Every structure is written in C-alpha cells, then in structure tokens.
Amino acid sequence: EFLDAWYEVAVRIQGPVVADWVRLFCRLWDSPLTRGRGPSSLVRGLSTAAQAESGYRGMRGRAIWGQGYRYQAIRHSLHERVASARQRIWICTPYFAPTFSLRLRLARAARRGVEVRLLLPGKRHDHPGVRYAGQRFYGRLLKAGVHIHEFQPTFIHAKFSLVDDWVSLGSCNFDHWSLHWNLEANQEVSDRRFAGEVALLFEQHFADSHEIEPRMWSRRPLLQRLKEWLFGTLDGMLTRLR
C-alpha cells in the first residue's frame, strides 16, 4: 500500500554545470548501452547554451558519474570526503548494503569524533530483504558511535549525503550495486548555505525517524537475527559476482 507514497528529493540545476549533464546524456545516448543515433540538434543546442553561461555566479559543483568497475568516480569522491570529514557525515540511502571500505571509513570517522548519522528506511520498504541484509552491519557501526535513524512516515527513496559543507545527491545508493555495478550519476555541491539547507532537511527527517538504541538492538529477537543472516548471506554471494 505504501508503494504510491515514496519520498524523493530533487534539485534544480542552473549554470555551467548543466553542460556536464548534457555531455553525460549525449555520451550515453550514443553508446552501446542505449543504441542511440547520436544527439539531436536540440541536445547540441542545450549544450551550447549551457557552456555560454561561463560567467554564472553561483555555488561550486559538478556532475559526477560511475559505471560499475569501469569508472568509480562517485565511490572515490565519497571515500575521500568521509576520510577527511571534520564535523559531520550524514547519509540518506534507501538500500543500505555498504561496501566494507565504506563501513570502515564511517566507523573510523565516528571514532575520531565526527558526527556520523545514517537515515535509512524503516519497515516500509519495497525490498525488505535488502533492509535485513543491511541491518547485519548495525551492531558494529553502533559500537563505533554511528547513529542510525529509520524513517517512519513512508518509504524514503531519496539518495543524498552531507559531509561538512559538501553535498552529493542523485541516483547513487552508496551500496554494493551502485558503487560497483550500476550506471549512476550525482550532483555534487560545495557551498555552506546549500549545505545548511540540506542539514535542515536531514534534521526534519531525523525527527520523523526511530533512532536505533544500541542496547535495545543487542536484545533483538532471534527471528530478526535469522533474517539478517539469511539475507546477509545472499547479499554476500551477490557481491562476489561481477
């Protein structure tokens, strides 16, 4: 019943960075992935118009993309930001199946005093098995000092992250599939004001979430643990495929 009430986040982009998105679109349109026939005159016109805005004064940002093991710019960018974070790392992702390297960086950041918060879906989920697979990592992350919030009102399908004054949002879930296999694209922004607006959005959603309490989590029932083991095993098998 909740499938018609997903929560998403979108932004409007203006300025030279639009040219990055147009180039990415043209590249994919003319690739074997889509079997397109090349960009139309309209697309070329959009690219020319975007490039003409070289004097646009706005926020610093870039379009960034990843294509499985071939090109992992999104993953590398996130890892660099998390490793150098000083104040906060807040991540919202609907499919929490993080790579070992990302889990390690998050735990290390929390231990050195960075506020690490994860905004994840609650019971309202289109793929419950993915949720159980990700929950097997809760214990160690909580022990490291990571705060985990499960969103209650509806299924949260938005993907965005905030590291200090840096924001990344788009299609990337920051899981095994998105970081290693899928074709994904994000908009990155480095701007204090925009980061403040995103922080307010996070805080609103934290208030509508259930925060996982470490002691209560350690006492979760056997059935919950079995589901984590079962779906975690399946997830582990899938991550070994390329």
Beta strands, then each sheet from edge to edge (+ up, - down):
strand 1: 60-67
strand 2: 71-72
strand 3: 88-92
strand 4: 115-121
strand 5: 147-151
strand 6: 160-163
strand 7: 166-170
strand 8: 183-190
strand 9: 209-211
sheet 1: 2+ 1- 8+ 7- 6+ 3- 4- 5- 9+
end
